[in-house]
Amino acid sequence: MSDWEKMFEAKIREACEEEARRLGGNDPAHDHAHFRRVVTTAKRLAEFEGADLEVVVPAAWLHDLVNVPKDDPRRSVASKLSGETAIAFLREIGYPEKHFEAIRHAIEAHSFSAKIEARTKEAAVVQDADRLDGLGAIGIARVFSVGGLLKRRIYEPNDPFGTEGRGLDDLVNTVDHFFVKLFKTADTLRTAAGREEGKRRVETMRGYLKELGRELGKEFTR
């Protein structure tokens, strides 16, 4: 896979650089480093699950080839756009067509917003690898990076964890996103190895929120 993988990585690096030029800056949640992390995790999960790396590796590299911002109304179709664009690229470079349908499905199913069920081991691996990147220490870094990019405040000052009757709103408060999506994402992990890693990462996040509560004088009780 090494020669193929160099081409996958070159393609995604090019896409990230083009996106940075278009936005006038880097998207810290979907930069080149994000794709490298997802690929590394996907390979590890594939080993445990016995998944086909000829499907997993290209799907992991190209899963967000078309990056639609989180506040864009097209967000729910982003994975389908990525799947179409990825297959066109793979056809162009001569990648074996026998893997195309499985790769397309793995890319389309990875997205939380698309709500597409992962029907294969390979799709479950890519989905878990991408979702794990939103959890743990890197997940904390990403959520606040995105919150800052979208000019959202860190937390609601009077009720930072939403435990005193207010409604959660992660379009306004970045900390709310832990409860609106991230912890729920951990519950959707499909592979045994992914669930085990997800538990560790969730504990890291809960530890962070407990410390945040201590510093704010607001006990974290969720």
CORMO-V208504 format. One record per backbone hydrogen bond with DSSP energy under -0.5 kcal/mol. CO is the residue of the C=O (numbers start at 1). NH is the residue of the N-H. Records with the same first field share a line. If there is no record, write none. Layout:
CO->NH + NH
//
This chain:
1->5
2->6
3->7
4->8
5->9
6->10
7->11
8->12
9->13
10->14
11->15
12->16
13->17
14->18
15->19
16->20
17->21
18->22
19->23
20->24 + 25
26->28
27->30
31->34 + 35
32->36
33->37
34->38
35->39
36->40
37->41
38->42
39->43
40->44
41->45
42->46
43->47
44->48
45->49
46->50 + 51
51->53
52->55 + 56
53->57
55->59
56->60
57->61
58->62
59->63
60->63
62->65
65->67
66->68
67->69
69->72
72->75
74->77
75->78
77->81
78->82
79->83
80->84
81->85
82->86
83->87
84->88
85->89
86->90
87->91
88->92
89->93
90->94 + 95
91->94
96->99
97->100
99->103
100->104
101->105
102->106
103->107
104->108
105->109
106->110
107->110
108->111
111->115 + 116
115->117
117->119
120->124
121->125
122->126
123->127
124->128
125->129
126->130
127->131
128->132
129->133
131->134
132->135
135->139
136->140
137->141
138->142
139->143
140->144
141->145
142->146
143->147
144->148
145->149
146->150
147->152
148->151
153->174
154->175
155->157
156->159
159->162
169->172 + 173
172->153 + 174
173->177
174->177
175->178 + 179
176->179 + 180
177->181 + 182
178->183
181->185
182->186
183->187
184->187
185->188
186->189
191->195
192->196
193->197
194->198
195->199
196->200
197->201
198->202
199->203
200->204
201->205
202->206
203->207
204->208
205->209
206->210
207->211
208->212
209->213
210->214
211->215
212->216
213->217 + 218
219->221
//
